[in-house]
Amino acid sequence: MQTLLIALMVWINANLGYTVELTPPNVEYKTYYQLHTLAYAGKVPFDSAKPVVQALYIQETETIYLPVGFVPRAPEQLAVLVHELVHHIQNLSGKKFKCKAAQELDAYDLQDKFLKTMGMKIEDVGINWLFVAMVSTCDRRNNIDTNP
Protein backbone atom coordinates (compact mmCIF):
# COMPACT_ATOMS: atom_id res chain seq x y z
CA MET A 1 0.00 0.00 0.00
CA GLN A 2 2.89 2.41 0.75
CA THR A 3 4.20 2.17 -2.80
CA LEU A 4 0.74 2.88 -4.20
CA LEU A 5 0.28 5.86 -1.87
CA ILE A 6 3.59 7.39 -2.91
CA ALA A 7 2.92 6.80 -6.62
CA LEU A 8 -0.48 8.49 -6.33
CA MET A 9 1.02 11.35 -4.31
CA VAL A 10 3.60 11.97 -7.07
CA TRP A 11 0.74 12.15 -9.62
CA ILE A 12 -1.29 14.47 -7.37
CA ASN A 13 1.68 16.77 -6.70
CA ALA A 14 2.31 17.05 -10.44
CA ASN A 15 -1.35 17.81 -11.17
CA LEU A 16 -1.93 20.24 -8.30
CA GLY A 17 1.37 22.02 -8.68
CA TYR A 18 2.23 21.41 -5.03
CA THR A 19 5.68 20.34 -3.96
CA VAL A 20 5.37 18.54 -0.67
CA GLU A 21 7.53 15.89 0.88
CA LEU A 22 6.07 12.51 -0.02
CA THR A 23 5.18 11.38 3.46
CA PRO A 24 2.33 8.90 3.12
CA PRO A 25 -0.60 9.19 5.50
CA ASN A 26 -1.60 6.56 8.03
CA VAL A 27 -4.26 4.23 6.64
CA GLU A 28 -6.91 2.51 8.74
CA TYR A 29 -9.97 0.50 7.84
CA LYS A 30 -13.43 1.07 9.35
CA THR A 31 -16.94 -0.14 8.69
CA TYR A 32 -19.23 2.21 6.76
CA TYR A 33 -21.04 2.91 10.02
CA GLN A 34 -17.76 3.87 11.72
CA LEU A 35 -16.80 6.10 8.77
CA HIS A 36 -20.19 7.81 8.97
CA THR A 37 -19.81 8.30 12.73
CA LEU A 38 -16.33 9.79 12.31
CA ALA A 39 -17.61 12.18 9.65
CA TYR A 40 -20.90 13.27 11.19
CA ALA A 41 -20.61 12.53 14.93
CA GLY A 42 -24.25 11.47 15.15
CA LYS A 43 -25.60 14.64 13.48
CA VAL A 44 -26.76 12.81 10.34
CA PRO A 45 -28.67 9.52 10.47
CA PHE A 46 -26.85 6.50 9.02
CA ASP A 47 -28.52 4.60 6.16
CA SER A 48 -26.87 1.20 5.73
CA ALA A 49 -28.54 0.80 2.32
CA LYS A 50 -26.80 3.95 1.02
CA PRO A 51 -23.60 4.72 2.91
CA VAL A 52 -22.68 8.32 2.19
CA VAL A 53 -19.08 8.34 3.41
CA GLN A 54 -16.85 6.27 1.13
CA ALA A 55 -13.58 7.27 2.83
CA LEU A 56 -12.35 10.01 5.11
CA TYR A 57 -9.19 11.97 5.87
CA ILE A 58 -8.55 13.29 9.37
CA GLN A 59 -6.03 16.12 9.24
CA GLU A 60 -5.02 16.07 12.89
CA THR A 61 -3.83 12.44 12.76
CA GLU A 62 -2.86 12.44 9.05
CA THR A 63 -4.99 9.35 8.64
CA ILE A 64 -7.05 8.13 5.71
CA TYR A 65 -9.91 5.89 6.77
CA LEU A 66 -11.05 3.43 4.14
CA PRO A 67 -13.94 0.97 4.32
CA VAL A 68 -13.21 -2.54 5.54
CA GLY A 69 -12.52 -4.72 2.50
CA PHE A 70 -11.27 -1.80 0.41
CA VAL A 71 -9.02 -3.15 -2.34
CA PRO A 72 -7.71 -0.43 -4.67
CA ARG A 73 -7.97 -2.36 -7.93
CA ALA A 74 -10.86 -0.75 -9.77
CA PRO A 75 -10.59 2.84 -11.07
CA GLU A 76 -13.50 3.87 -8.83
CA GLN A 77 -11.68 2.65 -5.73
CA LEU A 78 -8.38 4.22 -6.74
CA ALA A 79 -10.19 7.51 -7.39
CA VAL A 80 -11.56 7.50 -3.82
CA LEU A 81 -8.02 7.05 -2.56
CA VAL A 82 -6.82 9.90 -4.81
CA HIS A 83 -9.53 12.16 -3.36
CA GLU A 84 -8.40 11.50 0.22
CA LEU A 85 -4.73 11.79 -0.70
CA VAL A 86 -5.45 15.27 -2.11
CA HIS A 87 -6.60 16.26 1.37
CA HIS A 88 -3.42 14.80 2.86
CA ILE A 89 -1.28 16.77 0.41
CA GLN A 90 -3.30 19.92 1.10
CA ASN A 91 -2.58 19.39 4.78
CA LEU A 92 1.15 18.80 4.23
CA SER A 93 1.38 21.86 1.97
CA GLY A 94 0.13 24.25 4.63
CA LYS A 95 -2.05 25.94 2.00
CA LYS A 96 -4.73 28.10 3.53
CA PHE A 97 -8.36 27.77 2.51
CA LYS A 98 -11.26 30.12 3.17
CA CYS A 99 -13.05 27.26 4.93
CA LYS A 100 -12.79 23.48 5.27
CA ALA A 101 -15.38 22.97 2.54
CA ALA A 102 -13.20 24.83 0.02
CA GLN A 103 -10.69 21.97 0.16
CA GLU A 104 -13.19 19.70 -1.56
CA LEU A 105 -12.98 21.39 -4.96
CA ASP A 106 -9.37 20.31 -5.56
CA ALA A 107 -10.13 16.81 -4.29
CA TYR A 108 -13.13 16.27 -6.58
CA ASP A 109 -11.36 17.92 -9.51
CA LEU A 110 -8.37 15.57 -9.19
CA GLN A 111 -10.68 12.61 -8.62
CA ASP A 112 -12.37 13.45 -11.94
CA LYS A 113 -9.03 13.99 -13.69
CA PHE A 114 -7.79 10.63 -12.41
CA LEU A 115 -10.95 8.87 -13.60
CA LYS A 116 -10.51 10.48 -17.03
CA THR A 117 -7.07 8.86 -17.30
CA MET A 118 -8.98 5.57 -16.94
CA GLY A 119 -11.58 6.46 -19.58
CA MET A 120 -14.22 7.47 -17.03
CA LYS A 121 -15.49 10.67 -15.44
CA ILE A 122 -16.73 11.61 -12.01
CA GLU A 123 -20.38 11.35 -13.06
CA ASP A 124 -19.76 7.64 -13.78
CA VAL A 125 -19.28 7.05 -10.05
CA GLY A 126 -22.46 8.88 -9.04
CA ILE A 127 -21.00 12.31 -8.30
CA ASN A 128 -22.28 15.36 -10.14
CA TRP A 129 -20.81 18.84 -10.25
CA LEU A 130 -23.84 20.44 -8.58
CA PHE A 131 -23.11 18.27 -5.54
CA VAL A 132 -19.43 19.29 -5.70
CA ALA A 133 -20.41 22.97 -5.85
CA MET A 134 -22.61 22.53 -2.79
CA VAL A 135 -20.05 20.71 -0.63
CA SER A 136 -17.16 22.98 -1.60
CA THR A 137 -18.87 26.32 -0.98
CA CYS A 138 -18.12 28.35 2.11
CA ASP A 139 -21.04 29.87 3.94
CA ARG A 140 -21.48 31.72 7.20
CA ARG A 141 -21.39 28.47 9.22
CA ASN A 142 -18.06 27.26 7.87
CA ASN A 143 -16.29 30.45 6.77
CA ILE A 144 -13.16 29.83 8.80
CA ASP A 145 -9.54 29.27 7.96
CA THR A 146 -8.69 25.56 8.26
CA ASN A 147 -5.00 26.26 8.84
CA PRO A 148 -4.76 28.98 11.48
C-alpha positions as CSV (number, residue, x, y, z in Angstrom):
1,M,0.0,0.0,0.0
2,Q,2.9,2.4,0.8
3,T,4.2,2.2,-2.8
4,L,0.7,2.9,-4.2
5,L,0.3,5.9,-1.9
6,I,3.6,7.4,-2.9
7,A,2.9,6.8,-6.6
8,L,-0.5,8.5,-6.3
9,M,1.0,11.3,-4.3
10,V,3.6,12.0,-7.1
11,W,0.7,12.2,-9.6
12,I,-1.3,14.5,-7.4
13,N,1.7,16.8,-6.7
14,A,2.3,17.0,-10.4
15,N,-1.3,17.8,-11.2
16,L,-1.9,20.2,-8.3
17,G,1.4,22.0,-8.7
18,Y,2.2,21.4,-5.0
19,T,5.7,20.3,-4.0
20,V,5.4,18.5,-0.7
21,E,7.5,15.9,0.9
22,L,6.1,12.5,0.0
23,T,5.2,11.4,3.5
24,P,2.3,8.9,3.1
25,P,-0.6,9.2,5.5
26,N,-1.6,6.6,8.0
27,V,-4.3,4.2,6.6
28,E,-6.9,2.5,8.7
29,Y,-10.0,0.5,7.8
30,K,-13.4,1.1,9.3
31,T,-16.9,-0.1,8.7
32,Y,-19.2,2.2,6.8
33,Y,-21.0,2.9,10.0
34,Q,-17.8,3.9,11.7
35,L,-16.8,6.1,8.8
36,H,-20.2,7.8,9.0
37,T,-19.8,8.3,12.7
38,L,-16.3,9.8,12.3
39,A,-17.6,12.2,9.6
40,Y,-20.9,13.3,11.2
41,A,-20.6,12.5,14.9
42,G,-24.3,11.5,15.1
43,K,-25.6,14.6,13.5
44,V,-26.8,12.8,10.3
45,P,-28.7,9.5,10.5
46,F,-26.8,6.5,9.0
47,D,-28.5,4.6,6.2
48,S,-26.9,1.2,5.7
49,A,-28.5,0.8,2.3
50,K,-26.8,4.0,1.0
51,P,-23.6,4.7,2.9
52,V,-22.7,8.3,2.2
53,V,-19.1,8.3,3.4
54,Q,-16.9,6.3,1.1
55,A,-13.6,7.3,2.8
56,L,-12.4,10.0,5.1
57,Y,-9.2,12.0,5.9
58,I,-8.6,13.3,9.4
59,Q,-6.0,16.1,9.2
60,E,-5.0,16.1,12.9
61,T,-3.8,12.4,12.8
62,E,-2.9,12.4,9.1
63,T,-5.0,9.3,8.6
64,I,-7.1,8.1,5.7
65,Y,-9.9,5.9,6.8
66,L,-11.0,3.4,4.1
67,P,-13.9,1.0,4.3
68,V,-13.2,-2.5,5.5
69,G,-12.5,-4.7,2.5
70,F,-11.3,-1.8,0.4
71,V,-9.0,-3.2,-2.3
72,P,-7.7,-0.4,-4.7
73,R,-8.0,-2.4,-7.9
74,A,-10.9,-0.8,-9.8
75,P,-10.6,2.8,-11.1
76,E,-13.5,3.9,-8.8
77,Q,-11.7,2.7,-5.7
78,L,-8.4,4.2,-6.7
79,A,-10.2,7.5,-7.4
80,V,-11.6,7.5,-3.8
81,L,-8.0,7.1,-2.6
82,V,-6.8,9.9,-4.8
83,H,-9.5,12.2,-3.4
84,E,-8.4,11.5,0.2
85,L,-4.7,11.8,-0.7
86,V,-5.4,15.3,-2.1
87,H,-6.6,16.3,1.4
88,H,-3.4,14.8,2.9
89,I,-1.3,16.8,0.4
90,Q,-3.3,19.9,1.1
91,N,-2.6,19.4,4.8
92,L,1.2,18.8,4.2
93,S,1.4,21.9,2.0
94,G,0.1,24.2,4.6
95,K,-2.0,25.9,2.0
96,K,-4.7,28.1,3.5
97,F,-8.4,27.8,2.5
98,K,-11.3,30.1,3.2
99,C,-13.0,27.3,4.9
100,K,-12.8,23.5,5.3
101,A,-15.4,23.0,2.5
102,A,-13.2,24.8,0.0
103,Q,-10.7,22.0,0.2
104,E,-13.2,19.7,-1.6
105,L,-13.0,21.4,-5.0
106,D,-9.4,20.3,-5.6
107,A,-10.1,16.8,-4.3
108,Y,-13.1,16.3,-6.6
109,D,-11.4,17.9,-9.5
110,L,-8.4,15.6,-9.2
111,Q,-10.7,12.6,-8.6
112,D,-12.4,13.4,-11.9
113,K,-9.0,14.0,-13.7
114,F,-7.8,10.6,-12.4
115,L,-10.9,8.9,-13.6
116,K,-10.5,10.5,-17.0
117,T,-7.1,8.9,-17.3
118,M,-9.0,5.6,-16.9
119,G,-11.6,6.5,-19.6
120,M,-14.2,7.5,-17.0
121,K,-15.5,10.7,-15.4
122,I,-16.7,11.6,-12.0
123,E,-20.4,11.3,-13.1
124,D,-19.8,7.6,-13.8
125,V,-19.3,7.1,-10.0
126,G,-22.5,8.9,-9.0
127,I,-21.0,12.3,-8.3
128,N,-22.3,15.4,-10.1
129,W,-20.8,18.8,-10.3
130,L,-23.8,20.4,-8.6
131,F,-23.1,18.3,-5.5
132,V,-19.4,19.3,-5.7
133,A,-20.4,23.0,-5.9
134,M,-22.6,22.5,-2.8
135,V,-20.1,20.7,-0.6
136,S,-17.2,23.0,-1.6
137,T,-18.9,26.3,-1.0
138,C,-18.1,28.3,2.1
139,D,-21.0,29.9,3.9
140,R,-21.5,31.7,7.2
141,R,-21.4,28.5,9.2
142,N,-18.1,27.3,7.9
143,N,-16.3,30.4,6.8
144,I,-13.2,29.8,8.8
145,D,-9.5,29.3,8.0
146,T,-8.7,25.6,8.3
147,N,-5.0,26.3,8.8
148,P,-4.8,29.0,11.5
